[in-house]
Structures are given as C-alpha cells and as structure tokens.
Amino acid sequence: MERPYQICTNCVMDTTDSKITFDEHGVCDHCRTFKKDIKPYWHPDEESARKLQEIVDNIKKNGKGKKYDCMIGMSGGLDSSYLAYIAIAKYGLRPLVYNIDTGWGEPFADENIRKITSKLGVELVVEKLDWPTMREAQLAYFRAAVPHIDTPQDHASFATIYHFASKYGIRNILTGTNYSTECIRNPMEWMYYQSDEWQVKDIFKHFYHGSYDKFPMTNILWHKFYLPYIKRIKVFDFLNYIPYERKKAMAELEKEFGYQNYSQKHFENIFTKFYESYWLYEKFGYDTRRVQLSSLILTGQMTRDEALEILKKPPYDPNTIEQDFNRIAEKLGITPDELRGFMKLPNKTYKDYKNQQTLYIIGAKVLHTLGIVRGGKR
C-alpha cells in the first residue's frame, strides 16, 4: 500500500524520504534530531570562539617551521570560499589551498578561487584528475541507474585529500562542512555513502569499460579510523565555531573579492548541478532543495513559507535544460539521446550492489555515542 503524502509542519521535508516519521504535531524526525542532537551542542558564541582560538593556536604551534600548518580544499562554492577567507585573513593560518579538478568546475567557480587566493596571497595547488578515467567512472554510474551518480567525483576527492595530507605531512584539515546550511542531511536512499569502496568497485566491475587503475580509491576504515586515530590527521569543521549565515557570508565575499554568486548550493559544479536538479528530481522524485531549505529554516535563515514558494518551481530551468543536456552529453562523449536513454533505465538503489551499509551503521552509532558526530543519515 502506497504511503499517503505528508509534509513536515515545521520544515519542508516530506514523504519522498521514505523513512521519514512524524510526531503527533506533524513535525518530522529530521527536525526532532536537530532539536535534540545538534542544537544543544552547537552554539557559535563566545565559548565556541575560545575553543576555535585554542584549535588555531594548536595548529600554528604544530605547524611552526613548516611551509603549511593545515589544508583547505576549495571548490569555488560558498562554504569553502568563506572558510579560506576566514582561516587566512582573520585567523592567520597558513594552509595548503588545493583544488581537485574533476573536469566539471564552472568557469565562474574557477574565477572565484583565483580571486580569493590571489588577494589573500596564497599559493593554489590544483590536482587534475585523469579525465578519461573520471568520464568512464561517471558513465558507469549512469549505467548502474542509481540515484547517487555523483559518487565518482566525491570518492575520488576524498581519496585525493588524504593523498595531499600524506604527501605534504599535514595533520590538520579544515572543511566547510557546517550545521548552519547542512544540519539536515540527504536521506541515504537519495545519496548513499560516497566513500563505500565495495559499492564503487562493484559498479565498476559491472559497468566500467576498461581499467580503472587511475581512479583514486579510499575506504571508510582508512579515512575514518586509520588516518585520524593512527596517523593523527585531524579534521575540523571550522565554520561550526563561528556565526555563519549564507546571505551574510555571500555579501562579505562579494564585497571583499568580487565573488560571483550562483543560484543553488553545489551548483558551482556542472555535473553536480545536472545530477541534483534534474537526474534526482525527474528520475527518482528526490528534490535536494528540501534538505537545503529545511536546514535554512531550522537555523533561522529562511521561513517555511519562503521555502514553499521556492519549491513551487522545478529545481532546474526548463528554458535551459536542453542546453544542459547537450553540455553534459558532449563532455561525456555521448549523444543527448544516449543520455536520455539512461533516464529510461529501470531505477536501482545502493542495495542492488555490494555495499558496506552495516559497517557504516555500526560506525555511526559508535561515533554518535562518543559525541564525535551529530545528526546524519538514517
């Protein structure tokens, strides 16, 4: 029996998340998790400012005499751009600023990175991934007909980040991950764990044409346990310690660097824009704006009515989607009709391929119990 449609009375998450639950007031479990598991521990005030200063002081102390004292990855998007600005200009850190070029960056994102690093006077290191490998990896995920076709970019990026850390002997990584705009996470059925090596290799086994020796691989045990607890590489979600609001941060970057705004979170990447706005929405009925807008509602940056008004329109522009199709197809070396053919394949999920979901669930429970991770996927 099909479940009756329902939308949260507090945010805009709804039953397109098949595991969502509601209380007697119609408030969803995403909101309840935020209220219980995140909000009491997240307070970017004077206390967190002191904690952040302690972190900064330790990073500087441990990095004394070295060329870099930490690492920051920049995509040209808001979170990573604002992180770099704050860490360098306001806290005086000396990061290795790197960009992982997967072949899909929007020109305006590259320009944002150039403007910020140039004005801040820091060197930018660009790691260009092997394009034929990345191309075939993403085609493999299209053929697999799963929702999470952006996994190859994310998995390769995770692997490359730690390669950088090892290569340069850096033990502190700063990320733009934050509760302010990401306190609600995408349901697992929408975006499965990108670091699951078993799943990547199984999909490649069935759908990758050729050798994937040049594809950067990582796994959950390597980056969640070995690197942080054996190699002592620490990851700091820097923006969680400071007041961080999307509109104010954007305005500050525009003023300081001539930063170019863009329409939606993650749309600084051509492929991710297509994947989140069209593939997930039209093929599977998942609208990632619900997650993003609900996060802004819970953190007081948007009203529910404003979010509902936005959701009245599709996440992609009907006037330019044909152009987007042609652009993606040309880059992948296929025809637009072939790309549309992927849309018609029977829908699959992460459960149709080998996966380490059980390991992730156990690990998440341990990390939640220890207070290391809050919120998260179900």
Protein Blocks (a to p, Z undefined) as FASTA:
>chain_A
ZZdddddfkbmcdfklmkbccdfkopafklmmmmmmmmmmgccdfklmmmmmmmmmmmmm
mmgoiabfbdcddehiaklmmmmmmmmmmnopacddddddehlacfklmmmmmmmmmmno
pacddddddfklmmmmmmmmmmnopaklmlmmmmmmmmmmmmmmmmnopabdcdfbdfkl
mmpccdfklmgcfklmklmmmmmmmmpgcjfklpccddfklmmmmmmmmnopacddfklm
pccdfklmmmmmmmmnopacdfbehilpfklmmmmmmmmmmmnopafklmmmmmmmmnop
acfklmmmmmmpcfbdfklmmmmmmmmmmmnopafklmmmmmmpccddfklpccfklmmm
mmmmmmmmnomaggjiZZ
